[in-house]
């Protein structure tokens, strides 16, 4: 049963993970976003309580 022989499949697994861990992260880190996030204000908006009559 050739499915149980790990020699070719283990090599394919190792080489594919080497490609995933070396080439793809470099390509993903080179990607630039068109919409850069802007910094939020540190001030919190002042909220007022609602004065509703409860009937």
Secondary structure, DSSP 8 states (H G I E B T S, - for coil): -GGG-HHHHHHHHHHHHHHIIIIIHHHHHT---SS------SS------------
